[in-house]
Amino acid sequence: MNQTLASHVERDVRIATGDGALAGDLVVPAGAKALVLFAHGSGSSRHSPRNVWVAERLHSAAIATLLFDLLTPNEEQRDIVTREHRFDIPLLGRRLVDTIDWAATQDDLFPLPLGLFGASTGSAAALVAAAMRTDRVSAVVSRGGRPDLADDALPRVVAPTLMIVGGRDDLVLELNRRALAMMRCDKRLEVVPGATHLFEEPGALERVAELASDWFVEYLIVEKAS
């Protein structure tokens, strides 16, 4: 479905993978200057309300967004029972690479500087993909991420990386600090005071969106324009 609004264009997309196709929701605001691909966390999908909320805030910064499913419909059904795919970071990373490569074939998306936004296990997939496509990925943001699951990909990431963690998410905060120590790119850790893993506290998700937007504007729009 294609839908044109006064301020942006929305379309449903299908991204081919070796095992089928991934469903995605693409939004390109008028005058878009960058593109951000969203990698959702374990047990979630492109309909993640938190990712959708952050994506909507990026549109106001002239950033196009693509939220897509990391698993095919058959895999999602199997994973509900077996949970065999949600922590398969190599698989999820390859799916993100497939999507990066797909975007490069789209005339309206290829010229746009590209960033990745990963949540929970999706942040590990984003970092794996960033290490595999250093020529395409120009910025990464992780929300409540598990970058430790990216393992040996961490030192190979060259894109500037922002990790956002809730101040009350103690274990994940420590895992992010350890992961950052392994990375050699421009990097920063932002702790949202009082927030837990899902950033459900008043104002917490707004702060995530603000930090992510500023990071992407700085490294996708301002840097590319200079």
Backbone as JSON, one array per atom type, in Angstrom:
{
  "sequence": "MNQTLASHVERDVRIATGDGALAGDLVVPAGAKALVLFAHGSGSSRHSPRNVWVAERLHSAAIATLLFDLLTPNEEQRDIVTREHRFDIPLLGRRLVDTIDWAATQDDLFPLPLGLFGASTGSAAALVAAAMRTDRVSAVVSRGGRPDLADDALPRVVAPTLMIVGGRDDLVLELNRRALAMMRCDKRLEVVPGATHLFEEPGALERVAELASDWFVEYLIVEKAS",
  "N": [[0.84, -1.19, 0.0], [0.56, 2.18, -0.92], [0.74, 5.4, 0.38], [0.2, 8.78, 0.26], [0.81, 11.59, 2.07], [0.39, 15.01, 3.21], [2.82, 15.68, 4.25], [4.53, 13.49, 4.07], [5.53, 10.32, 2.57], [4.22, 7.09, 2.68], [4.88, 3.59, 2.51], [4.24, 0.11, 2.11], [6.63, -2.46, 2.21], [8.54, -5.22, 0.86], [11.22, -7.2, 1.7], [13.6, -9.12, 0.25], [15.02, -12.16, 1.37], [17.31, -14.89, 1.95], [15.64, -16.82, 2.91], [13.02, -16.21, 2.42], [10.73, -13.53, 2.67], [10.8, -10.29, 4.18], [8.59, -8.24, 5.95], [7.98, -4.74, 5.79], [7.6, -1.33, 6.96], [7.76, 1.64, 5.46], [8.53, 5.05, 5.79], [8.83, 8.13, 4.3], [9.61, 11.29, 4.88], [8.75, 14.55, 3.6], [11.34, 16.09, 1.79], [13.36, 14.49, 2.85], [16.46, 13.79, 4.44], [18.03, 11.77, 5.35], [18.18, 8.25, 6.2], [16.91, 5.87, 8.46], [17.14, 2.62, 9.64], [15.25, 0.35, 11.56], [15.83, -2.04, 14.06], [14.17, -4.38, 15.77], [13.59, -5.69, 19.12], [13.91, -8.87, 20.91], [11.23, -11.14, 20.45], [9.55, -9.18, 19.53], [8.33, -6.96, 16.89], [7.97, -5.25, 13.72], [5.98, -3.61, 14.52], [6.49, -2.65, 17.02], [5.61, -0.61, 19.66], [7.23, 1.28, 20.93], [9.42, 1.67, 19.2], [8.02, 2.58, 16.96], [7.05, 4.97, 17.98], [9.45, 6.43, 18.44], [10.37, 6.54, 15.82], [8.45, 8.19, 14.62], [9.11, 10.61, 15.75], [11.57, 11.06, 14.58], [10.88, 11.69, 12.0], [10.18, 14.36, 12.02], [12.61, 15.52, 11.97], [13.43, 15.37, 9.41], [14.13, 12.79, 8.68], [13.93, 9.73, 7.13], [12.31, 6.59, 7.8], [12.53, 3.05, 8.27], [10.8, 0.47, 9.47], [10.92, -2.9, 10.11], [10.26, -6.45, 9.96], [12.37, -8.77, 11.5], [12.22, -11.47, 11.19], [10.81, -14.0, 9.06], [7.29, -14.68, 8.36], [6.77, -17.46, 8.86], [8.98, -18.14, 10.43], [8.55, -16.49, 12.63], [6.23, -17.62, 13.75], [7.22, -20.14, 14.49], [9.17, -19.35, 16.28], [7.73, -18.32, 18.39], [7.05, -20.55, 19.8], [9.45, -22.06, 20.1], [11.48, -20.22, 20.54], [13.84, -20.04, 19.13], [15.0, -18.32, 17.31], [15.13, -15.65, 18.18], [17.38, -14.96, 19.64], [19.35, -15.45, 17.89], [21.82, -13.99, 16.84], [23.72, -13.81, 14.64], [22.01, -14.57, 12.49], [20.0, -12.55, 12.65], [21.58, -10.31, 12.24], [22.39, -10.75, 9.59], [19.95, -10.47, 8.34], [19.48, -7.78, 8.7], [21.58, -6.77, 7.19], [20.72, -7.66, 4.67], [18.57, -5.95, 4.38], [19.78, -3.43, 4.4], [21.18, -3.69, 1.99], [19.01, -3.97, 0.28], [17.86, -1.39, 0.48], [19.78, 0.03, -0.86], [19.16, -0.48, -3.46], [16.99, 0.99, -4.06], [15.79, 3.77, -5.7], [14.95, 6.16, -4.45], [15.99, 5.95, -1.93], [18.7, 5.19, -1.88], [20.47, 7.47, -2.18], [20.42, 8.59, 0.35], [22.1, 9.24, 3.42], [22.78, 6.63, 5.79], [21.52, 5.23, 8.78], [21.35, 3.14, 11.76], [19.01, 1.92, 14.1], [18.8, 0.18, 16.98], [17.06, -1.97, 19.23], [17.2, -3.58, 22.36], [17.92, -6.95, 21.79], [18.04, -6.38, 19.13], [19.86, -4.34, 18.91], [22.33, -5.6, 19.0], [22.22, -6.99, 16.57], [22.21, -4.77, 14.89], [24.77, -3.72, 15.32], [26.37, -5.82, 14.42], [25.64, -5.78, 11.71], [26.5, -3.2, 11.06], [29.24, -3.54, 11.27], [29.64, -5.2, 9.13], [28.88, -3.73, 6.93], [30.44, -1.34, 6.56], [30.81, 0.63, 4.71], [28.35, 1.67, 4.19], [26.83, 2.17, 6.52], [26.43, 4.87, 8.61], [25.92, 5.77, 11.16], [24.94, 4.66, 14.43], [22.42, 3.87, 16.79], [21.6, 2.63, 19.96], [19.02, 1.33, 21.94], [18.43, 0.51, 25.19], [20.02, -1.74, 24.82], [21.58, -4.93, 23.91], [24.49, -5.01, 23.36], [26.61, -6.62, 23.96], [26.09, -9.09, 22.87], [26.89, -8.88, 20.29], [29.52, -9.44, 20.22], [32.55, -10.36, 18.72], [32.23, -8.56, 16.67], [32.19, -6.0, 17.61], [34.73, -4.48, 17.82], [35.06, -3.93, 15.15], [33.25, -2.13, 14.25], [32.8, 0.95, 12.71], [31.15, 3.11, 12.5], [29.89, 6.01, 14.16], [28.63, 5.53, 17.4], [25.89, 5.5, 19.58], [24.84, 4.64, 22.77], [22.0, 4.12, 24.63], [20.75, 3.85, 27.81], [18.66, 2.84, 30.51], [18.77, 4.29, 33.75], [18.11, 2.65, 35.87], [18.39, 0.15, 34.91], [20.27, -2.02, 35.66], [21.93, -4.37, 35.04], [21.99, -4.38, 32.2], [23.11, -1.89, 31.8], [25.72, -2.26, 32.78], [26.61, -4.2, 30.95], [26.58, -2.68, 28.6], [28.56, -0.81, 29.16], [30.82, -2.46, 29.22], [30.83, -3.36, 26.59], [31.21, -0.98, 25.17], [33.84, -0.42, 25.87], [35.2, -2.15, 24.26], [34.98, -1.13, 21.76], [36.12, 0.86, 18.99], [35.35, 3.06, 17.62], [33.91, 6.42, 17.27], [32.08, 7.03, 20.13], [29.44, 6.89, 22.6], [27.9, 6.8, 25.79], [24.71, 7.21, 27.04], [22.88, 7.73, 29.88], [19.64, 7.4, 31.04], [18.2, 8.91, 33.64], [16.51, 7.2, 36.27], [15.07, 5.53, 34.59], [13.82, 2.35, 33.52], [14.26, -0.87, 31.86], [12.45, -0.85, 29.66], [11.86, 1.8, 29.34], [9.52, 2.99, 30.34], [8.79, 4.94, 32.11], [7.52, 8.23, 32.92], [8.39, 10.61, 30.51], [10.74, 9.29, 29.82], [10.96, 7.84, 27.34], [10.64, 9.95, 25.61], [13.03, 11.28, 26.06], [14.81, 9.4, 25.02], [14.1, 9.53, 22.28], [14.82, 12.17, 21.72], [17.62, 12.14, 22.17], [18.39, 10.21, 20.25], [17.53, 11.42, 17.85], [19.12, 13.76, 17.81], [21.66, 12.58, 17.6], [21.57, 11.24, 15.13], [21.06, 13.39, 13.41], [23.42, 14.84, 13.76], [25.42, 13.06, 12.78], [24.48, 11.98, 10.4], [23.28, 13.98, 8.88], [24.34, 16.64, 9.39], [27.14, 16.1, 9.31], [27.39, 14.95, 6.74], [26.64, 17.06, 5.19], [28.61, 18.88, 5.5]],
  "CA": [[0.0, 0.0, 0.0], [1.23, 3.46, -0.94], [-0.12, 6.46, 0.9], [0.88, 10.06, 0.22], [0.23, 12.62, 2.93], [0.92, 16.33, 2.9], [4.19, 15.85, 4.73], [5.4, 12.35, 3.85], [5.04, 9.19, 1.79], [4.3, 5.8, 3.37], [4.6, 2.44, 1.67], [4.58, -1.22, 2.58], [7.69, -3.03, 1.38], [8.95, -6.59, 1.09], [12.66, -7.3, 1.53], [13.94, -10.51, -0.02], [16.14, -12.79, 2.07], [17.52, -16.25, 1.47], [14.63, -17.72, 3.47], [11.68, -15.7, 2.2], [10.65, -12.07, 2.57], [10.54, -9.58, 5.42], [7.64, -7.14, 5.78], [8.46, -3.5, 6.34], [6.82, -0.1, 6.84], [8.67, 2.73, 5.11], [8.0, 6.41, 5.8], [9.8, 9.1, 3.79], [9.06, 12.64, 5.01], [9.11, 15.49, 2.54], [12.69, 16.64, 1.96], [14.17, 13.6, 3.7], [17.9, 13.96, 4.28], [18.72, 10.58, 5.86], [17.33, 7.07, 6.39], [17.25, 5.04, 9.62], [16.52, 1.31, 9.7], [15.0, -0.05, 12.93], [15.93, -3.47, 14.37], [13.42, -4.57, 17.0], [14.14, -6.62, 20.1], [13.44, -10.26, 20.93], [9.81, -11.32, 20.67], [8.8, -8.03, 19.04], [8.15, -6.91, 15.45], [8.01, -3.88, 13.19], [4.91, -2.85, 15.16], [6.91, -2.26, 18.38], [5.1, 0.75, 19.9], [8.3, 2.2, 21.3], [10.15, 2.02, 17.99], [7.13, 3.4, 16.14], [7.01, 6.29, 18.6], [10.72, 7.1, 18.16], [10.42, 6.79, 14.37], [7.62, 9.35, 14.32], [9.86, 11.81, 16.15], [12.65, 11.29, 13.61], [10.32, 12.28, 10.77], [10.21, 15.82, 12.14], [14.0, 15.95, 11.71], [13.68, 15.07, 7.99], [14.75, 11.47, 8.62], [13.06, 8.63, 6.72], [12.46, 5.41, 8.66], [12.03, 1.74, 7.84], [10.61, -0.53, 10.52], [10.67, -4.15, 9.41], [10.36, -7.68, 10.75], [13.64, -9.49, 11.32], [11.92, -12.86, 10.89], [9.71, -14.26, 8.14], [6.1, -15.11, 9.11], [6.93, -18.84, 9.34], [9.95, -18.13, 11.53], [7.91, -15.87, 13.79], [5.34, -18.61, 14.35], [8.04, -21.16, 15.14], [9.91, -18.75, 17.38], [6.82, -18.16, 19.52], [7.07, -21.81, 20.55], [10.8, -22.57, 20.38], [12.4, -19.12, 20.85], [15.13, -20.41, 18.55], [15.55, -17.3, 16.42], [15.2, -14.3, 18.73], [18.74, -14.68, 20.11], [20.29, -15.86, 16.84], [22.33, -12.7, 16.39], [24.22, -13.89, 13.26], [20.86, -14.55, 11.57], [19.38, -11.23, 12.68], [22.51, -9.39, 11.61], [22.31, -10.96, 8.14], [18.68, -9.91, 7.88], [19.67, -6.34, 8.63], [22.43, -6.54, 6.01], [19.84, -7.81, 3.5], [17.74, -4.74, 4.3], [20.69, -2.37, 3.97], [21.43, -3.9, 0.57], [17.77, -3.66, -0.42], [17.73, 0.07, 0.42], [20.72, 0.53, -1.87], [18.57, -0.7, -4.79], [15.83, 1.88, -4.2], [16.25, 5.06, -6.21], [14.69, 7.26, -3.53], [16.66, 5.72, -0.65], [20.14, 5.01, -2.0], [21.29, 8.68, -1.93], [20.32, 9.07, 1.73], [22.98, 8.66, 4.45], [22.02, 5.58, 6.45], [21.8, 4.9, 10.17], [20.65, 2.0, 12.33], [18.5, 2.05, 15.47], [18.54, -1.15, 17.49], [16.53, -2.07, 20.58], [17.42, -4.87, 23.0], [18.78, -7.81, 20.96], [18.19, -5.73, 17.83], [21.08, -3.51, 18.88], [23.43, -6.48, 18.63], [22.1, -7.19, 15.13], [22.61, -3.52, 14.24], [26.23, -3.59, 15.4], [26.91, -6.83, 13.5], [25.43, -5.27, 10.35], [27.38, -2.04, 10.87], [30.6, -4.06, 11.05], [29.67, -5.85, 7.82], [28.61, -2.73, 5.89], [31.06, -0.1, 7.02], [30.71, 1.63, 3.64], [26.98, 2.16, 4.08], [26.25, 2.6, 7.8], [27.15, 6.07, 9.06], [25.63, 6.05, 12.57], [24.17, 3.63, 15.12], [21.88, 4.17, 18.11], [21.11, 1.45, 20.68], [18.13, 1.64, 23.06], [18.31, -0.62, 26.1], [20.54, -2.79, 23.96], [22.47, -6.0, 24.33], [25.63, -4.98, 22.45], [27.54, -7.71, 24.29], [25.79, -10.23, 22.01], [27.57, -8.67, 19.0], [30.78, -10.15, 20.42], [33.76, -9.91, 18.04], [31.92, -7.51, 15.7], [32.29, -4.69, 18.25], [35.9, -3.69, 17.43], [35.05, -3.67, 13.71], [32.28, -1.08, 13.95], [33.44, 2.25, 12.51], [30.13, 4.16, 12.58], [29.68, 6.58, 15.49], [27.61, 4.71, 18.08], [25.32, 6.01, 20.82], [24.11, 3.65, 23.54], [21.09, 4.75, 25.59], [20.37, 2.84, 28.79], [17.98, 3.36, 31.68], [19.61, 4.33, 34.94], [17.74, 1.56, 36.78], [18.57, -1.11, 34.18], [21.63, -2.21, 36.15], [22.69, -5.38, 34.3], [22.2, -3.92, 30.83], [24.04, -0.77, 31.88], [27.07, -2.81, 32.9], [26.93, -4.84, 29.67], [26.87, -1.62, 27.64], [29.87, -0.24, 29.49], [31.84, -3.41, 28.78], [30.84, -3.37, 25.12], [31.83, 0.27, 24.72], [35.28, -0.52, 26.08], [35.75, -2.95, 23.18], [34.76, -0.45, 20.49], [37.17, 1.81, 18.62], [34.75, 4.16, 16.88], [33.33, 7.46, 18.11], [31.05, 6.32, 20.91], [28.98, 7.59, 23.8], [26.86, 6.18, 26.6], [23.79, 8.14, 27.68], [22.05, 7.08, 30.89], [18.42, 8.15, 31.32], [17.98, 8.72, 35.08], [15.23, 6.69, 36.73], [14.39, 4.7, 33.61], [14.06, 0.92, 33.52], [14.65, -1.41, 30.57], [11.52, -0.5, 28.59], [11.69, 3.26, 29.3], [8.1, 3.25, 30.51], [8.59, 6.03, 33.05], [7.17, 9.5, 32.27], [9.48, 11.39, 29.93], [11.93, 8.49, 29.48], [11.03, 7.57, 25.91], [10.86, 11.25, 24.97], [14.47, 11.54, 26.13], [15.43, 8.5, 24.03], [13.86, 10.08, 20.95], [15.62, 13.39, 21.6], [19.02, 11.75, 22.03], [18.57, 9.54, 18.96], [17.4, 12.41, 16.79], [20.33, 14.61, 17.81], [22.81, 11.78, 17.13], [21.44, 11.01, 13.69], [21.23, 14.68, 12.72], [24.84, 15.19, 13.79], [26.3, 12.17, 12.01], [23.95, 11.66, 9.08], [22.88, 15.17, 8.13], [25.32, 17.73, 9.51], [28.45, 15.65, 8.82], [27.35, 14.74, 5.31], [26.46, 18.34, 4.51], [29.8, 19.72, 5.68]],
  "C": [[0.88, 1.24, 0.0], [0.26, 4.52, -0.45], [0.69, 7.74, 0.92], [0.13, 11.05, 1.09], [0.88, 13.95, 2.58], [2.41, 16.42, 3.23], [5.1, 14.67, 4.43], [4.72, 11.28, 3.0], [5.25, 7.92, 2.61], [4.1, 4.68, 2.35], [5.01, 1.14, 2.37], [5.64, -1.8, 1.65], [7.92, -4.49, 1.76], [10.43, -6.7, 0.75], [13.02, -8.77, 1.38], [15.12, -10.95, 0.83], [16.3, -14.2, 1.51], [16.44, -17.21, 1.9], [13.2, -17.24, 3.25], [11.7, -14.2, 2.04], [10.28, -11.48, 3.92], [9.6, -8.42, 5.12], [8.19, -5.89, 6.44], [7.51, -2.34, 6.1], [7.78, 1.06, 6.65], [7.93, 4.06, 5.14], [9.11, 7.35, 5.36], [9.17, 10.48, 3.91], [9.51, 13.52, 3.86], [10.5, 16.07, 2.82], [13.6, 15.8, 2.82], [15.66, 13.73, 3.38], [18.69, 12.76, 4.76], [17.69, 9.47, 6.01], [17.83, 6.29, 7.59], [16.45, 3.75, 9.54], [16.41, 0.89, 11.16], [15.08, -1.57, 13.06], [15.29, -3.68, 15.74], [14.06, -5.63, 17.9], [13.47, -7.98, 20.06], [11.95, -10.31, 21.22], [8.95, -10.18, 20.17], [8.7, -8.09, 17.52], [8.26, -5.47, 15.0], [6.94, -3.0, 13.84], [5.26, -2.44, 16.6], [6.47, -0.83, 18.67], [6.19, 1.74, 20.26], [9.11, 2.62, 20.08], [9.31, 2.89, 17.08], [7.11, 4.83, 16.66], [8.28, 7.08, 18.3], [10.8, 7.46, 16.67], [9.62, 8.03, 14.01], [8.32, 10.65, 14.7], [10.99, 12.11, 15.18], [12.13, 11.95, 12.34], [10.38, 13.8, 10.82], [11.6, 16.39, 11.95], [14.4, 15.62, 10.27], [14.43, 13.75, 7.81], [13.7, 10.44, 8.23], [13.32, 7.42, 7.61], [11.9, 4.17, 7.99], [11.99, 0.82, 9.04], [10.22, -1.82, 9.83], [10.84, -5.34, 10.36], [11.69, -8.37, 10.46], [13.44, -10.96, 10.97], [10.8, -12.94, 9.85], [8.5, -14.72, 8.95], [6.22, -16.54, 9.65], [7.9, -18.91, 10.52], [9.35, -17.52, 12.79], [7.01, -16.86, 14.52], [6.13, -19.69, 15.1], [8.74, -20.6, 16.37], [9.03, -18.53, 18.6], [6.88, -19.39, 20.42], [8.48, -22.17, 21.01], [11.77, -21.5, 20.86], [13.78, -19.33, 20.23], [15.78, -19.3, 17.73], [15.83, -15.96, 17.11], [16.57, -13.94, 19.28], [19.79, -15.16, 19.12], [20.84, -14.6, 16.19], [22.96, -12.77, 14.99], [23.1, -13.85, 12.23], [20.25, -13.16, 11.5], [20.27, -10.19, 12.04], [22.48, -9.51, 10.09], [21.02, -10.37, 7.57], [18.78, -8.38, 7.76], [20.56, -5.97, 7.45], [21.6, -6.67, 4.73], [19.02, -6.54, 3.29], [18.57, -3.53, 3.89], [20.94, -2.48, 2.46], [20.18, -3.61, -0.26], [17.61, -2.15, -0.58], [18.63, 0.66, -0.65], [20.19, 0.34, -3.29], [17.39, 0.22, -5.06], [16.27, 3.29, -4.57], [16.05, 6.2, -5.23], [15.42, 7.12, -2.21], [18.18, 5.68, -0.76], [20.94, 6.3, -1.73], [21.33, 9.12, -0.48], [21.37, 8.43, 2.63], [22.17, 7.74, 5.36], [22.49, 5.35, 7.88], [20.97, 3.72, 10.62], [20.23, 2.31, 13.76], [18.12, 0.65, 15.95], [18.04, -1.11, 18.92], [16.75, -3.48, 21.11], [18.35, -5.74, 22.14], [18.97, -7.22, 19.57], [19.4, -4.84, 17.75], [22.3, -4.35, 18.54], [23.42, -6.75, 17.13], [22.56, -5.94, 14.38], [24.13, -3.37, 14.23], [26.92, -4.62, 14.5], [26.79, -6.33, 12.06], [26.33, -4.07, 10.07], [28.81, -2.47, 10.61], [30.73, -4.69, 9.68], [29.47, -4.87, 6.67], [29.15, -1.37, 6.32], [30.97, 1.01, 5.97], [29.34, 2.26, 3.55], [26.43, 2.74, 5.39], [27.09, 3.73, 8.39], [26.87, 6.43, 10.51], [24.77, 4.93, 13.13], [23.68, 4.18, 16.45], [21.3, 2.89, 18.7], [20.24, 1.91, 21.83], [17.97, 0.41, 23.94], [18.88, -1.88, 25.48], [21.36, -3.86, 24.67], [23.66, -6.06, 23.37], [26.64, -6.08, 22.74], [27.32, -8.92, 23.39], [26.4, -10.08, 20.62], [28.99, -9.22, 19.03], [31.92, -9.55, 19.61], [33.49, -8.9, 16.94], [32.2, -6.12, 16.29], [33.53, -3.9, 17.82], [35.92, -3.31, 15.95], [34.02, -2.63, 13.29], [33.02, 0.25, 13.81], [32.44, 3.4, 12.61], [30.02, 4.7, 14.0], [28.47, 5.93, 16.15], [27.21, 5.34, 19.41], [24.55, 4.89, 21.5], [23.31, 4.36, 24.64], [20.56, 3.66, 26.52], [19.66, 3.51, 29.96], [18.86, 3.28, 32.92], [19.31, 3.23, 35.94], [17.85, 0.19, 36.11], [20.0, -1.59, 34.43], [22.45, -3.19, 35.32], [23.0, -4.91, 32.89], [23.17, -2.74, 30.8], [25.48, -1.26, 31.96], [27.5, -3.48, 31.6], [27.27, -3.81, 28.6], [28.23, -1.0, 27.9], [30.99, -1.15, 29.03], [31.96, -3.42, 27.27], [31.52, -2.11, 24.58], [33.34, 0.23, 24.84], [35.96, -1.3, 24.96], [35.7, -2.23, 21.82], [35.79, 0.64, 20.26], [36.65, 3.02, 17.88], [34.41, 5.31, 17.83], [32.15, 6.84, 18.84], [30.67, 7.13, 22.13], [27.91, 6.76, 24.49], [26.03, 7.27, 27.24], [22.89, 7.35, 28.62], [20.84, 7.97, 31.18], [18.05, 7.91, 32.78], [16.57, 8.2, 35.39], [14.52, 5.74, 35.79], [14.78, 3.23, 33.78], [14.24, 0.45, 32.07], [13.75, -0.96, 29.42], [11.22, 0.99, 28.5], [10.22, 3.65, 29.41], [7.8, 4.43, 31.43], [8.27, 7.33, 32.29], [8.41, 10.25, 31.78], [10.67, 10.58, 29.45], [12.05, 8.25, 27.98], [11.21, 8.86, 25.11], [12.35, 11.59, 24.96], [15.23, 10.66, 25.14], [15.3, 9.09, 22.64], [14.71, 11.33, 20.72], [17.09, 13.06, 21.37], [19.29, 11.11, 20.66], [18.51, 10.52, 17.82], [18.64, 13.29, 16.69], [21.53, 13.86, 17.24], [22.75, 11.59, 15.61], [21.59, 12.31, 12.9], [22.71, 15.04, 12.65], [25.66, 14.36, 12.82], [25.77, 11.79, 10.63], [23.69, 12.9, 8.24], [23.96, 16.25, 8.17], [26.67, 17.31, 8.95], [28.46, 15.5, 7.31], [27.25, 16.04, 4.54], [27.71, 19.2, 4.58], [30.88, 19.38, 4.69]]
}
